[in-house]
């Protein structure tokens, strides 16, 4: 809006000043009065208020977001965040803390666990970290040669003619697996040449503020969904805990991008919240994106916002602040345009001297700045359910897939 306005502002203002000069000169033949009136028009229409309308609000909003534990990586993202109508969450590391732990260590053969740990040395995935934490330090060998990581699937290594896979059951075994009785536990398989060697079961904890954040987003009229690479039962259990009906499991990174592209084609504007290597393409494809500070480097680099606190309440806080910032920007535009609509006719008619015009122009800038500062000094009550995000710890065990 500011760019479009500025394209017309300068020629229109100079044209008005020139016409004022020519008009007064033709009627009064007084060069001094005509020049003074033209100068008064130029001064009183100085675009300070219009130029400050957007950036001052963005600066104040960025400060307020930082106070809430959110860093803004792209200034234009604040405007785009206020436009979203759909919020999609990744599961592991986003709705959950991303710190799963192995729950069936006693049932896993120590040699198989040591082999899995050697493969996990080559990955930063949360499950790999959990495997390394569960394995005995003395049993972990050196990283395996010819190790490859397939985002959304798992790890593959070869030793001669032997091929090992560690990851999603269907990918590791090379065939579709039926849901077992593992419930909401996330499962990875260690497979040797197509034969299962170990079944590793993980659980994670829900992020604090998850319930209240979902409720706040819904009250704002947003659709909420989950896109996950984890098993169907684990994702369904998590979605049930949070009251989310729209969820999709066992998705590859490309599947998430396709889902976002389909929503975009249907004229939806998506906020994607995710972390890790698997979510980077989806974060880049979304209308606007957020990632936790614990996300992988590629995830943080792809996101427009990074929230530093453990609580998921930062997502709702950021959306509400962006909405309030958008309202203040529109108010500032109205103030700047209204000021000119009132002041310019008086200047053209010769009722305002250059000195008075300078004072009026300065006051209009002060007014715009003061209006923007209302966002920075908003009380806690101006952001709905802020306290609700604090009093709901929501630390419940859930599955921990991709």
N, C-alpha and C positions, 0 to 999 in steps of 0.2 A: 504493500500500500504506500509506504514512504517513497519507494523508488518511482512509482507511477506518479505520485503527487509532485515529486521534485522535478520530474521531466517537464511539467507544465508550469511550475511555480515561477521560475526565473523569467521566462518570456512574458508571462501574464503580468507580473509585477512591474517589469520595466515598461511594458506597453501602457499600463495604467498611469505610471509616473510621467511618461512622455505625453500622453493625451491630456493629463492634468496641466502640465506645463504649457502646452500649445493652447489649450482652452482658456486658461487664465490670461495668457499673453495676448490672445486675440481680443478678449473682452476688456482688459485693463490696461494693456500696453505697458505694464509694470514688470520689468525684467526681474527685479529683486523679489517681489512678491511671488511671481510665477516660479522662480527657481526655489524659493523657500518652501513653497507648497509641494513641488516635485520631490525635494529632498525629504520633507516630512513623510510623504507617501512611501519613499524608499526605506526610510528608517523604521516606520511603524509596521511595515510588512517584512522586516528582516526575518528570515525563516528560522530563527533560533528555536522557537517553541515547536515548530513542525519537525525540525531536525533532532530535537531532544525527545520527541514523543515516544519513539521506539527504544533507542539505546539506553535511556535512563531507566526505563522499566526493566529491560533485560539485565542491566547491571544489578539493580536491586533484587530482581528475582533470582539471579545467580547467587547473590549473597545469602538470600533466604534459603535457597536449596542447599548451599554449603552448610548452613546452620543445621539443616535437617539431615546432613550426612550424604548429600548427593552432589557429585561433580558434573558440571556441564562441559562436554567436550566439543559441542557444536552449537554456536549461538542460534542458528536458525532452527535447531531442534526444539527449542522452547516453544516456538510458534507452531511447529508441526505436532508437538505433543498435545496441544490443546484441541487438535482436530480429530484425534483418534476416536473410533467407535467400537473397537475390538481389542482386547488384551489377550495375548497368547503367552503361556508360561511353559518353559522347559521344566522338567521334574528334578532330576538330580543336580544339586548345587544351586538350584533356584528356589523351587518350592520346598526343597529339603536343604539341609546344611551342606550336603556334598561331602560328608565325612562318614561313609558307611563303615561298618565293621563286620568281620566274618563271624557268623553265629554258629556254624557247624564244624568248627575246627577239630573237635574230638572225633568226628566221623570221617575226616579226610586223612588219607594215607600221608605220613610225614614226607616220604620221598616225592609224592605227587605235589604236595604243597611247596616243597623246596624247588621243584622244577617250575611250578607256576610263578614262584617268587623270582626266579632267574629271568623268566620272560617279562615279568612286571617291572623289572629294573629299567626297561626301555620305554616306559610309558608314564605319563603324568595323570592318567585317568584316576578318578577317586577309587575305583575298585582295585586298581593296581597298587595304590597306596595302602589300601586295606589289606591286601594280600601280603605285602612286604611287612606290615605291622604285625600280622599274625604269625608269619614264619619265624623260626628260630634263627637269630643272626648268624650262627655258625654254620647253618645248613644252606645258606644262600650262596650259590656259586657266582661266577662272573657272568656278565650279560651275554646272552646267547647270540651267536653269529647269524647273519641273514635274517634278522628280526624285522618284521614289517608291521606297522599299525594301520588298520583300516577303520577310519572314523565311523562310529555307529555300529561296528561289528566286533572288533577285537584285535588280538595279536596273533601273528603267525611266524613260526621259526622253523628252520630246517637244519637237521644234522645228518648229513649224508643223504640216504634215501628216506629218512624218517621225517615226517612233517608233523609239527605240533601246532595246535590251535587253542587259544584261550579267549573266550568271549561269549557272545550270544549263543544259546544252545542250537538254534536252527542254522546259524552260520557255521559254527564249529563242527557240527555233524554233517552239514551239507544237505539237510532235509528239514522240512517243517515239523516242529514239535507241538504236540498237544499240550494244553495247560495241565500241569500236574496238581498235586495237593500242596504246593508250596505257599499258596495264599499270596500275601502281599510281599513275601520275601523276593528279592531280586536274585537271579541265578546266573552264574557263569559256569561253563564247562571247560575242563581241560581234556583235550582230545588228541590221541596219537593215531595217525593214519586212519582216521574215521572211527576209532574206537574210544569210547569214553573212559578216561582215567580217573577223573575226580569231578564231583559236583560241589560247587562253592556257592553258599547262600549268604546274602548280605542283608542288612537292614540299616536304615538311616533315620534321622530325626527331622520332623517338620520344622521349618523356620518359624521363629517367633513372629507373631503378628500376621501369620498366613490367613487365618480365619477372618480376622477383622479387616484385612486388606481386601480380600475378595468381596466381603460385604460392602465395603466403602465404594469399591469400583462399580458394583452392581447398582448401588443407590445413585451413582452418577449417571446411570443409564448405559453403561458399557457392557458389551458381551464378553464373557470370560471363558477361555478354553485352555486345554493342556495338550501340548505336542511332546511326545516322549519316545525314546528308542527302547524303553524298558518293556518288560513282559506285560501282556494285557491285564492279568490279574493284579499285578502290582500297581499299575496305573489306575485301574478301576477302583481299587481300594482307596488310593490317595484321593481321587476325584470324589468318591463318596464321602470321605471325611470332610472335604471342603465344600461339599454341595455343588460340585461342578458337573453338569450334564454333558458338556461338549468336550470330549477327550479322545485322543487317538494314540495308540501304542505301537511299538515295534517300527518306528519310523527311522529311516535313514536321513542324513542331512539333506539330501536332494529332495526327499519327500516333504520335509518341512518347508523348503523353498517353494515347492509346487503348491503346497497348501496356501501359503501366503500370497503367491501369485494369483491363485484362483480367487481369493478374497479381494485382492486389489482389482482384478478384472470386474468383480461384482460391485465395485465402487465402495468397498470398505477400506478404512484406513487403520492399519494394524500397528499396535505397539507390541513388539516382541521382547520378552524378558528371558534371557538365557545366559548360560556360561559355557565355557569349554570349547574345544576344537569342533565338536559336533554342531554347535549352534552358530558359529561364526557366519556361515552363508545365510542362515535365516535372519540373523541380526542385520546383515547388510541389505537384505531384500525387503525388510519391513519399512513402513512409512517412517517409523522412529523406533529406537531400540534402547534397552537398558541392560546392564550386566552388573553383577556384584563385584566387589573389589577382589574377591577370592577367585574370580574367573581366570582362565588361562589368558596369556598375553594377547593371543589372537582374538579372543572374545572381547576383551576390554578395548582393543584397538578398533573393533568393528562397531562397538556400541556408541550411541550418542550421549548417553548418561551412564555414570558409574556410581552405584550407591555403596557407601563405605561401612554402614552399620549392618549388623547381623539381621536385624528385623526387616521383614518384607514391607513394613509400613511405609518405607521410603518411596515405593512405587506409587501408592495412593497420594502421598504428600506431594510428589513431583507433579502428578497430574492436576491436583487441585491448585497448586501454585501457578502452573502454566495457564489454567483457565482464568484464575484471578488476574494474572499478568495480561492476558489477552483483553480482558475487560478494561483494565487500566489503559492499555494502549489505545483502544477505541475511544475511551473517554478523553485521552490526551489529544487525539486527532480532532475530536469534537470541540475541545477547548481552543485548540490552535485555529481551527477554521472559523469557529464562532467569534473569536477575538478579531480576526481579520475582517469578517463580515460586518462587525459593528464599527471597528476603528477606521477602516479604509474610507468609507463614505464621509466621515467627519474630516479626515485628512484631505480628501479631494475637494471638499467644500471650503477648506481654508480655516477650519475651526481649531486646528492643532498645529502648534509650532514644532520645529525640529526637536527642541528640548523636551517638550511634553511627549513627543513621539518616542524619544529615546527611553524615557521613564516608563511609558506604557509597554514598549517592547520588552524591557527588562522584567517588568511585572508579569508579563505573559509567560516568560521563561521560568520565573520563580513559581508561578502557578502550576505549570506542567511538572516541574521537579517535585513540588510538594505533593501533588496528586500521586506521583509514582512512589514516593516514600511511604504512602499508606500501606503498600504491600510489605515493606520491610518492618513496619511497626505494628503489623496485624497481631491482635491478641490470640491466645491459644484457642479461644472459642470461635474465631472466624474460620478455622479449618475444621469441618465436621468430623466428629468421632476421633479426634486426635488422641484423646485419652484411652479410647478403646484399644488402640494399637499397643498401648503400654501395659495394660492390665491383663492381656491375653498372652501368656507365654507360649501356648500351643506346642509344647515340646512333646510330640507323640511319635512313636516309631512308625516309619513307613518304609516301603521298598526303596532301593537305591540304584536304579538302572540309569541308562544314558538319558 
